[in-house]
Amino acid sequence: MVSKKKKYYQVFDNRGKEWIPEEEQLLLQRFNSGIKIAVLAELHGRSVGAIRSGLRKLQGLK
């Protein structure tokens, strides 16, 4: 059985890493095309909170 902590780190493999400009651009494109934040989190290997934070930085999402 995988502990919750270990599972968290497996899912969010980009946790704590800085956003690179190419990834920010891709995030914004995907968000603007209608992809849900939870799906974006999986695609980018980041938490939902990190996705929201990244989007806020890019376009002022509240």
ZADO-1210 file (C-alpha; in nm, 4 decimals, padded with zeros to 6 digits):
<atoms>
<atom x="00.0000" y="00.0000" z="00.0000" code="MET" pos="1"/>
<atom x="00.1292" y="00.3460" z="-00.0935" code="VAL" pos="2"/>
<atom x="00.1168" y="00.6086" z="00.1793" code="SER" pos="3"/>
<atom x="-00.0748" y="00.9305" z="00.1106" code="LYS" pos="4"/>
<atom x="00.2470" y="01.1323" z="00.1326" code="LYS" pos="5"/>
<atom x="00.4274" y="00.9103" z="-00.1185" code="LYS" pos="6"/>
<atom x="00.1259" y="00.9107" z="-00.3510" code="LYS" pos="7"/>
<atom x="00.1147" y="01.2947" z="-00.3386" code="TYR" pos="8"/>
<atom x="00.4747" y="01.3187" z="-00.4506" code="TYR" pos="9"/>
<atom x="00.4192" y="01.0688" z="-00.7314" code="GLN" pos="10"/>
<atom x="00.1257" y="01.2661" z="-00.8695" code="VAL" pos="11"/>
<atom x="00.2788" y="01.6125" z="-00.8382" code="PHE" pos="12"/>
<atom x="00.6251" y="01.5488" z="-00.9763" code="ASP" pos="13"/>
<atom x="00.6761" y="01.9181" z="-01.0593" code="ASN" pos="14"/>
<atom x="00.5919" y="02.0229" z="-00.7030" code="ARG" pos="15"/>
<atom x="00.8079" y="02.3140" z="-00.5941" code="GLY" pos="16"/>
<atom x="00.9714" y="02.3633" z="-00.9329" code="LYS" pos="17"/>
<atom x="00.9661" y="02.7053" z="-01.0958" code="GLU" pos="18"/>
<atom x="00.7423" y="02.7585" z="-01.3942" code="TRP" pos="19"/>
<atom x="00.9382" y="02.7957" z="-01.7155" code="ILE" pos="20"/>
<atom x="00.8007" y="03.0362" z="-01.9796" code="PRO" pos="21"/>
<atom x="00.7077" y="02.7536" z="-02.2199" code="GLU" pos="22"/>
<atom x="00.5072" y="02.5763" z="-01.9505" code="GLU" pos="23"/>
<atom x="00.3316" y="02.8999" z="-01.8522" code="GLU" pos="24"/>
<atom x="00.2340" y="02.9602" z="-02.2136" code="GLN" pos="25"/>
<atom x="00.1046" y="02.6044" z="-02.2501" code="LEU" pos="26"/>
<atom x="-00.0920" y="02.6374" z="-01.9242" code="LEU" pos="27"/>
<atom x="-00.2592" y="02.9552" z="-02.0447" code="LEU" pos="28"/>
<atom x="-00.3389" y="02.8067" z="-02.3869" code="GLN" pos="29"/>
<atom x="-00.4902" y="02.4957" z="-02.2317" code="ARG" pos="30"/>
<atom x="-00.6913" y="02.6965" z="-01.9778" code="PHE" pos="31"/>
<atom x="-00.8243" y="02.9296" z="-02.2472" code="ASN" pos="32"/>
<atom x="-00.9272" y="02.6284" z="-02.4561" code="SER" pos="33"/>
<atom x="-01.1554" y="02.5168" z="-02.1715" code="GLY" pos="34"/>
<atom x="-00.9537" y="02.2464" z="-01.9972" code="ILE" pos="35"/>
<atom x="-01.0570" y="02.2225" z="-01.6316" code="LYS" pos="36"/>
<atom x="-00.8110" y="02.3155" z="-01.3576" code="ILE" pos="37"/>
<atom x="-00.8068" y="01.9621" z="-01.2126" code="ALA" pos="38"/>
<atom x="-00.7098" y="01.8222" z="-01.5521" code="VAL" pos="39"/>
<atom x="-00.4452" y="02.0916" z="-01.5956" code="LEU" pos="40"/>
<atom x="-00.2986" y="01.9874" z="-01.2614" code="ALA" pos="41"/>
<atom x="-00.2608" y="01.6302" z="-01.3839" code="GLU" pos="42"/>
<atom x="-00.1178" y="01.7357" z="-01.7195" code="LEU" pos="43"/>
<atom x="00.1400" y="01.9652" z="-01.5609" code="HIS" pos="44"/>
<atom x="00.2246" y="01.7417" z="-01.2647" code="GLY" pos="45"/>
<atom x="00.1250" y="02.0139" z="-01.0175" code="ARG" pos="46"/>
<atom x="-00.1401" y="02.0656" z="-00.7526" code="SER" pos="47"/>
<atom x="-00.4684" y="02.2440" z="-00.8204" code="VAL" pos="48"/>
<atom x="-00.3416" y="02.5258" z="-00.5987" code="GLY" pos="49"/>
<atom x="-00.0257" y="02.5598" z="-00.8072" code="ALA" pos="50"/>
<atom x="-00.2316" y="02.5772" z="-01.1259" code="ILE" pos="51"/>
<atom x="-00.4560" y="02.8477" z="-00.9796" code="ARG" pos="52"/>
<atom x="-00.1525" y="03.0395" z="-00.8601" code="SER" pos="53"/>
<atom x="00.0126" y="03.0119" z="-01.2011" code="GLY" pos="54"/>
<atom x="-00.3015" y="03.1329" z="-01.3750" code="LEU" pos="55"/>
<atom x="-00.3367" y="03.4238" z="-01.1314" code="ARG" pos="56"/>
<atom x="00.0180" y="03.5256" z="-01.2126" code="LYS" pos="57"/>
<atom x="-00.0478" y="03.5035" z="-01.5864" code="LEU" pos="58"/>
<atom x="-00.3871" y="03.6691" z="-01.6141" code="GLN" pos="59"/>
<atom x="-00.5220" y="03.7827" z="-01.2799" code="GLY" pos="60"/>
<atom x="-00.7617" y="03.4900" z="-01.2183" code="LEU" pos="61"/>
<atom x="-00.9524" y="03.5355" z="-00.8898" code="LYS" pos="62"/>
</atoms>
